[in-house]
Amino acid sequence: MIDGATCNAEVRSGCRQRPPEVTVGSVPSSVAIDAANHTAYVTNAAGNDVSMINTLRCRSSNLAGCSALRPPTVAVGVGPADVAVDELTHTVYVTNDDEMGPNNGTTMSVFNASTCNATTQRGCSHQGLVKVGTGPLAVVVDQSTNTIFTGNHTTNVPGGAPSRPGTVSVINGRRCDAADLSGCRALRPGTVPVGWGPDEMVLDGPAHTLYVANVHGDTSSTGSPLHHSNFYRRVWMPALRKTGLSGMHFHDLRHSGNLLAATAGATLRELMAPMGHSSTRAALIYLHDSDERQRKLAEALRPRPWPSSSAGGVAVNLARIWRAMTTARVK
C-alpha cells in the first residue's frame, strides 16, 4: 500500500520507504476498489476466492494498520482472474478464468457489494453466475449504459498461447446486477470477435469506446503495438512454477543470455547487436572474467606451436607468461 500523497510525480519523500503489505490469498492477480463500502477486492487465482481489504484500516493515513489485517474472503469460481465494481449498482463482477489451469473457465461470478464487503459478509453466499466466453481474463464496466464486457482469451494450448482468436462478451447489467442476481444465469451475452489473447481492456466512457489489448497478436483495437502487459502472470510465473525456480526476473534472461554469449566468445559488436546497445560501455559489462572463459582460452592456445624467445622477442615472452598464468589458473 503506497501513500500517494508522499510518493507521486512531484513529491518523492515517501517513495524510499518500503510500503506495508496485506496478507491475502494465493496468487493475487487483480484488485478493484469500492469506495462506498470502503473495500478493496483482490482476486486470488490459486485460492478460488476474493480477499476483501478494509480501506479504512489500511490507507495512506493509516498505513500502520495494513500489516495487521486479515481480510475476509468470498468464494467464487475456479481461477478468478479479474474483478470490477459498478459503484452505481453496488455490484462486483469476477471473471473465473481458471487462471492456474488451461484458462478454460466460462463463467463470471456476480455479488452485491453492499452485503459482501470487508465489514459484512452476510450476502456473500448469494451470488449470480453468468456464462461468458472461454477464458474470461479481463472485465470492464460501463456505468453509463450498465454494460459489462469480458475479454475472453480462449483455451490455451501447450506452451501458453491461445488456441484461437479471442472474443469479448457483452452482458446486460440491468438483468444481472446486485438487484437481480437470479437473472444472471438466464442471460446469453452477445459476442464480439477480437484478436489473439484479449488480456486487457480499458473503456473511454465519454467516447463510448472500448479498447482491447490482444497480447498474443501485439495489437490493440487500433492495431498499434503493445507490451505484453499480462506476460508476467500468464507466462512467466507458470514457467517458474513448472521449472521449480523462484526469485527470478524476466530481465535475468536478457543478462544471462548475453553473459553466455560473451563466455562463448562473442565479440563486442556481436554482444551489442541483439541488446540494442549503441556504445561498447554497456556491452563491456558482459565481458566478465571467469574460470570457464579462461579455460577455453587456454585450451585454444595449447595446441599452437610457440617460437623461441629469440625469434619472437618481448611479444613472445609476454605470450608465454600469459599462457602459463592462464593454464595455472584453470588447473
C-alpha positions in Angstrom: 0.0 0.0 0.0 1.7 3.2 -1.2 1.0 6.6 0.2 0.2 8.6 -3.0 0.4 11.9 -1.1 4.1 11.4 -0.3 5.1 9.4 -3.4 3.9 10.8 -6.7 5.3 12.6 -9.7 6.1 15.7 -7.8 6.7 14.5 -4.2 9.2 11.8 -3.6 9.7 11.9 0.2 7.7 8.7 0.8 9.0 6.7 -2.1 12.1 5.3 -0.5 10.1 3.7 2.3 9.1 0.1 1.9 5.3 0.1 1.8 3.3 -2.1 4.1 1.8 -5.3 2.8 -1.5 -7.0 3.5 -1.7 -10.8 3.5 -4.3 -12.0 1.0 -5.0 -15.3 -0.7 -2.8 -17.4 -3.0 -1.6 -15.8 -6.2 -3.4 -12.4 -6.1 -3.9 -11.3 -9.7 -6.1 -8.1 -9.7 -7.7 -5.5 -7.5 -10.7 -3.2 -7.6 -11.9 -0.5 -5.2 -15.4 0.1 -3.9 -15.2 3.5 -2.2 -18.8 3.4 -0.9 -18.2 0.3 1.1 -14.5 1.0 1.9 -13.4 -2.3 0.4 -10.6 -3.3 -1.9 -11.4 -6.6 -3.7 -8.4 -8.8 -4.6 -8.8 -11.9 -6.7 -6.8 -14.9 -5.6 -6.2 -17.1 -8.7 -5.0 -20.2 -6.8 -7.4 -19.8 -3.9 -10.7 -19.6 -5.9 -11.7 -16.7 -3.8 -11.6 -12.9 -3.4 -10.0 -11.1 -0.4 -11.8 -8.0 0.9 -9.5 -5.4 2.4 -10.9 -2.7 4.7 -9.6 0.5 3.2 -10.5 2.5 6.4 -8.0 0.4 8.3 -5.4 0.3 5.6 -4.9 3.6 3.7 -2.4 6.4 3.3 -3.5 8.0 6.7 -3.3 4.6 8.4 -0.5 2.5 6.8 0.4 1.1 10.1 -2.9 -0.9 10.2 -2.2 -2.7 6.9 0.1 -5.4 8.1 -2.2 -6.4 11.0 -5.2 -7.0 8.7 -6.5 -10.5 8.0 -9.1 -9.7 5.3 -12.2 -11.9 5.0 -12.7 -13.8 1.7 -15.6 -14.7 -0.5 -15.6 -17.9 -2.6 -16.1 -17.6 -6.3 -15.4 -19.8 -9.3 -12.2 -21.6 -10.3 -9.2 -19.4 -11.0 -10.6 -15.8 -10.6 -8.6 -13.5 -12.9 -10.1 -10.0 -12.8 -12.6 -8.0 -10.8 -14.6 -4.9 -11.4 -17.0 -2.9 -9.3 -20.0 -1.0 -10.6 -20.4 1.6 -7.8 -23.7 2.9 -9.2 -25.4 -0.5 -8.9 -23.2 -1.7 -6.0 -22.2 -4.9 -7.9 -19.0 -6.8 -8.0 -18.1 -8.8 -11.1 -15.4 -11.5 -11.0 -14.2 -13.4 -14.1 -13.5 -17.1 -13.5 -10.7 -17.9 -16.0 -9.2 -21.0 -14.4 -6.1 -18.8 -14.2 -3.8 -21.5 -12.9 -5.0 -24.1 -15.3 -5.6 -24.2 -19.1 -7.6 -20.9 -19.0 -10.8 -22.7 -20.0 -13.3 -21.1 -17.5 -16.6 -19.9 -18.9 -18.3 -18.0 -16.1 -18.4 -14.7 -14.2 -19.4 -14.5 -10.5 -21.6 -11.6 -9.5 -22.5 -10.4 -6.0 -23.8 -7.4 -4.0 -21.1 -5.1 -2.8 -23.3 -3.7 -0.1 -23.8 -7.1 1.6 -20.5 -8.7 0.8 -17.5 -6.5 1.7 -14.8 -6.0 4.2 -17.1 -5.3 7.1 -20.1 -7.6 6.4 -20.3 -10.9 4.6 -24.0 -11.7 5.2 -24.7 -11.7 1.5 -21.6 -13.3 0.2 -23.2 -16.7 -0.4 -26.0 -15.2 -2.5 -24.4 -14.8 -6.0 -25.3 -14.7 -9.6 -23.4 -16.7 -12.3 -23.4 -15.7 -15.9 -21.9 -17.8 -18.8 -19.4 -15.9 -20.9 -16.8 -16.8 -23.5 -14.0 -19.3 -22.8 -11.0 -18.0 -20.7 -12.5 -14.7 -19.4 -9.4 -12.9 -18.2 -10.5 -9.2 -18.1 -13.7 -7.4 -17.1 -14.7 -3.8 -17.6 -17.9 -2.0 -16.5 -19.6 0.8 -18.5 -21.7 2.5 -15.8 -23.4 4.9 -18.3 -25.1 2.0 -20.1 -25.0 -0.6 -17.3 -23.0 -2.9 -19.6 -20.3 -5.3 -18.6 -17.6 -6.5 -21.0 -15.3 -9.6 -20.5 -12.2 -10.2 -22.6 -12.1 -14.0 -23.3 -8.7 -15.4 -24.0 -10.0 -18.9 -25.2 -8.4 -22.2 -24.0 -4.6 -22.3 -24.0 -2.7 -24.9 -26.0 0.6 -26.3 -24.5 3.0 -23.5 -24.3 0.6 -20.9 -23.1 -0.7 -19.4 -26.4 -4.4 -19.3 -27.1 -6.0 -21.9 -29.4 -7.9 -19.4 -31.5 -8.7 -15.7 -31.6 -10.4 -14.2 -28.6 -13.8 -12.7 -28.1 -15.5 -10.0 -25.9 -18.7 -10.9 -24.2 -21.3 -8.1 -23.7 -23.5 -8.5 -20.7 -26.7 -6.5 -19.9 -26.2 -5.3 -16.3 -29.9 -4.5 -16.0 -30.6 -8.2 -16.0 -27.5 -9.2 -14.0 -26.6 -6.9 -11.1 -27.0 -6.7 -7.3 -30.7 -6.0 -7.8 -31.3 -9.1 -10.0 -28.7 -11.8 -9.3 -31.1 -14.5 -10.2 -31.3 -13.1 -13.8 -27.6 -13.7 -14.5 -27.9 -17.4 -15.2 -30.6 -17.0 -17.9 -28.5 -14.4 -19.8 -27.0 -15.2 -23.2 -24.4 -12.4 -23.7 -23.6 -11.0 -27.1 -20.1 -11.8 -28.5 -17.7 -9.6 -30.4 -14.7 -11.3 -32.2 -11.3 -9.6 -31.5 -7.6 -10.5 -31.8 -5.5 -13.2 -30.3 -5.4 -13.1 -26.5 -7.5 -10.2 -25.3 -5.8 -9.8 -21.9 -6.5 -6.2 -21.0 -9.4 -3.7 -21.7 -10.0 -0.1 -21.0 -13.1 2.0 -21.5 -13.2 5.6 -22.7 -16.6 6.4 -21.1 -17.3 9.8 -22.7 -16.4 8.4 -26.2 -18.2 5.1 -25.6 -15.2 3.3 -26.9 -13.7 0.0 -25.6 -10.0 -0.6 -26.3 -8.9 -4.3 -26.2 -5.2 -5.3 -26.0 -4.5 -8.5 -27.9 -1.4 -9.7 -26.1 -0.6 -12.6 -28.5 -1.2 -10.5 -31.6 0.7 -7.5 -30.4 -2.2 -5.3 -31.4 -5.0 -3.2 -29.8 -8.3 -2.4 -31.4 -6.5 0.3 -33.4 -3.7 -2.1 -34.4 -0.9 -0.3 -32.5 1.9 -2.3 -30.9 1.5 -3.1 -27.2 3.7 -4.6 -24.5 2.7 -8.0 -23.1 1.0 -6.5 -20.1 0.0 -9.9 -18.6 3.1 -11.8 -19.6 4.3 -12.0 -16.0 1.3 -13.7 -14.5 0.2 -15.8 -17.6 3.5 -17.0 -19.0 6.5 -16.1 -16.7 5.1 -17.2 -13.3 3.7 -20.5 -14.7 7.1 -21.2 -16.3 8.9 -20.6 -13.0 6.5 -23.0 -11.2 6.9 -25.6 -13.9 10.7 -25.5 -13.6 10.8 -25.2 -9.9 12.6 -21.9 -9.9 11.8 -18.8 -7.9 13.1 -15.3 -7.3 14.0 -14.8 -11.0 13.0 -11.8 -13.1 12.4 -11.8 -16.8 15.3 -9.3 -17.3 17.6 -12.1 -15.9 17.2 -13.9 -19.2 18.5 -10.9 -21.1 21.5 -10.6 -18.8 22.2 -14.3 -18.7 21.8 -14.7 -22.5 24.4 -12.1 -23.2 26.7 -13.4 -20.5 26.6 -16.9 -22.0 27.3 -15.3 -25.4 30.3 -13.5 -24.0 31.6 -16.7 -22.4 31.2 -18.5 -25.7 33.4 -15.9 -27.4 31.1 -13.3 -28.8 32.8 -10.1 -29.8 31.8 -6.7 -28.5 29.9 -5.9 -31.7 28.1 -9.3 -31.5 27.1 -8.5 -28.0 25.8 -5.0 -28.8 23.6 -6.1 -31.8 20.9 -8.2 -30.0 20.9 -6.0 -26.9 20.4 -2.8 -28.9 23.4 -1.1 -27.3 24.7 1.9 -29.1 28.1 2.0 -27.2 30.6 -0.5 -26.1 30.4 0.7 -22.5 27.2 -1.3 -21.8 28.3 -4.4 -23.7 31.6 -4.5 -21.7 29.5 -5.4 -18.6 29.0 -8.9 -20.0 32.7 -9.5 -20.7 33.2 -10.8 -17.2 36.4 -12.7 -16.4 35.6 -16.3 -15.5 37.4 -19.5 -14.9 35.4 -21.2 -17.7 36.3 -18.4 -20.1 40.0 -18.7 -19.1 39.8 -22.4 -19.6 38.5 -22.1 -23.1 41.2 -19.6 -24.0 43.9 -21.8 -22.6 42.6 -24.8 -24.5 42.5 -22.7 -27.7 46.1 -21.7 -27.2 47.5 -25.0 -26.1 47.8 -26.7 -29.5 49.6 -23.8 -31.0 53.4 -24.0 -31.7 55.3 -21.3 -29.8 58.5 -19.9 -31.2 61.6 -19.5 -29.2 62.1 -16.2 -27.3 64.9 -15.2 -29.7 62.5 -15.4 -32.6 59.6 -13.5 -31.0 61.3 -11.1 -28.7 59.4 -9.4 -25.9 56.0 -10.2 -27.5 56.6 -13.9 -27.4 57.8 -13.8 -23.9 54.7 -12.0 -22.8 52.6 -14.5 -24.6 54.4 -17.4 -22.8 53.9 -15.7 -19.5 50.2 -15.1 -20.2 49.7 -18.7 -21.3 51.5 -20.1 -18.2 49.3 -17.9 -15.9 46.0 -18.9 -17.5 47.0 -22.6 -17.6 47.9 -22.5 -13.9 44.7 -20.8 -13.0 42.4 -23.4 -14.6 44.1 -26.4 -13.1 
